[in-house]
Amino acid sequence: MKHIAALQNVVTPWSDGLEPSDAELDAIEAEMPVVLAEVELLDALIVLLDRPASEFDARRIRRAHHRVLTARRDAANRATSTQVPGDAA
């Protein structure tokens, strides 16, 4: 049997840089409350795709929307509080 060997380098060489850095993981963790609140709102809206909204559904959507706004506000406040004063964006 004849063995076949690759004469070229691997197309996508393995790199240690493929894993997210600590800074990227911290950014993901900081954004997670916003993502979870948006998923909750999306779930509430998906329920209404095949039926009319009831009073309960309307309250659920309002609460979910409020959670999204609160999570975004908190994320924005954290982002501005971590900036160094005088560091213009």
N, C-alpha and C positions, 0 to 999 in steps of 0.2 A: 504494500500500500504506500502511496506517495503522500507525504505530508506537505500541506500548503501553509506557508508562512506569509504574514503580511509584510510587505516591503515598505509600507508607509507608516507614519505615526497615526495614532488614533485620532479620529476626526475631532472629537471633543475630549481633550485631555482632562483628567481629574485635577481639580484645583481645590485648595483649602478655602478659597474664597466663595465657595458655593453656599456655605451656611450663612444665615443672617448674623450680622454683627450684634454686639450687645446693645448698641445704640438703636439699631433697627428693631430689636426685640422690645426695647423700652418704649419705642414709638408705637409699636403694635399694641402693647399692653395699655398705654395711655389712651389709645383710640378705641379700645374694646368696649367701654360703656356706651359709646355712641353707636357702635355697630350692633350691639345687643338691643338697644332701644329701637333702632331702625328695623331690625328683624321682627321685633314684637309688633311694630306698626304694620309692617308688611303682612304678617300673619293675620292681623285683624282685618286688613283690607282684602286679603285673599278669600277669607270666609264669605265676604259679600259678593263674590263673583257669580255665585249661582243662586242667590236668594236676596230678597229685599231686606234692607236694614231695619232692625227693630230698635226700640229705645235702648235696650241693653247693648246692642252693637254700636250704636252711636256713642254711648258713654265709653265703651271700650276703646273706640278709635280716638276720642278726645283725650282719654288718659294716656294712650300710647303716644299720641302726638305731643302731649305735654312732656312726657318722659324724654322724647327725642330732643325737644327744645332745651330741656334742663341739662341733658347730657352734653349737647353742643355748647351751651353756655359755660358749663363747668370745664369742658375741654379748652375752650377759648381763654377762660380765666387762668387755667393752669399754664397755657402756652405763653400768655403775656406776663405772668408772674415769674416765669423762668428766664425771661429775657433780661439781659443786663441793661440797666438804665443808661441811656445815651447810645445804645446800639440800635441805630436806625435800620429798619427793614427795607 
